[in-house]
C-alpha cells in the first residue's frame, strides 16, 4: 500500500474533485494497481490524502518513484500489509 499526503488541495469542492479524479486516473494506469482512495483531511481541507493498494511491494515502490519524480510537495510512505480484515 502507498500512503500519501500533499499540501495544496483546492478549497473549492469541484476543483478538489477534479484534482482527485486526475490523480486517480493517472494512478489507475500504474502496474499492479488494485484500488485507491483520495480525499481531503477532515481538519485541514488543504491537505489531501491517498491510499493506494497495489499487488506487490515492487509495484508500490514503482508508484512511489513515479510520483516523487513528477509531483512536488508530496509525502509518500509504503506499508506492507500484514493483516487484512474483510467486512462482516
C-alpha positions in Angstrom: 0.0 0.0 0.0 1.2 3.5 -0.8 0.0 6.1 1.7 0.4 9.7 0.6 -0.3 13.2 1.7 0.1 16.5 -0.1 -0.5 20.1 0.8 -2.2 22.4 -1.7 -5.6 20.6 -2.1 -8.0 23.1 -3.6 -10.6 24.6 -1.2 -13.3 24.6 -3.9 -15.1 21.2 -3.8 -15.4 21.0 -7.6 -11.7 21.8 -8.1 -10.8 19.3 -5.4 -12.9 16.6 -7.0 -11.3 17.3 -10.4 -7.8 17.1 -8.8 -8.6 13.8 -7.1 -10.1 12.4 -10.3 -7.0 13.3 -12.2 -4.7 11.7 -9.6 -6.9 8.5 -9.6 -6.8 8.3 -13.4 -3.0 8.6 -13.5 -2.6 6.1 -10.6 -5.0 3.6 -12.1 -2.6 3.1 -15.0 0.2 2.1 -12.7 1.4 -1.5 -12.9 -0.3 -3.7 -10.2 -3.0 -1.1 -9.3 -5.7 -2.8 -7.3 -7.7 0.0 -5.6 -7.3 3.6 -4.4 -8.9 6.3 -2.3 -8.3 10.1 -2.4 -9.8 12.7 -0.1 -9.2 15.9 1.9 -8.2 15.9 5.5 -11.1 16.5 7.9 -9.2 19.0 10.0 -7.3 20.7 7.2 -9.0 20.8 3.8 -5.8 22.0 2.1 -4.2 18.6 2.9 -5.0 15.7 0.7 -4.6 12.0 1.4 -4.3 9.0 -0.8 -4.4 5.3 0.0 -3.4 3.0 -3.0 -3.3 -0.7 -2.9 -1.0 -2.5 -5.4 -0.5 -6.1 -6.0 3.2 -6.2 -4.9 5.8 -4.3 -2.9 7.8 -3.8 -6.1 4.8 -2.1 -7.8 4.2 0.1 -4.7 7.9 1.2 -4.8 7.5 1.9 -8.6 4.4 4.1 -8.0 6.3 6.0 -5.2 9.2 6.6 -7.6 6.9 7.8 -10.3 5.0 10.2 -8.1 8.2 11.6 -6.4 9.7 12.3 -9.8 6.7 14.1 -11.1 4.9 15.8 -8.1 6.3 18.3 -5.6 5.3 18.7 -2.0 4.1 15.1 -1.6 5.0 12.8 1.3 4.7 9.1 0.5 5.1 6.0 2.7 4.9 2.4 1.8 3.2 0.0 4.1 3.4 -3.7 3.5 0.0 -5.1 4.5 0.4 -7.7 7.3 -3.3 -8.4 8.1 -6.4 -7.6 6.1 -9.8 -8.0 7.7 -12.9 -8.2 5.5 -16.2 -6.6 6.5 -18.5 -9.0 8.3 
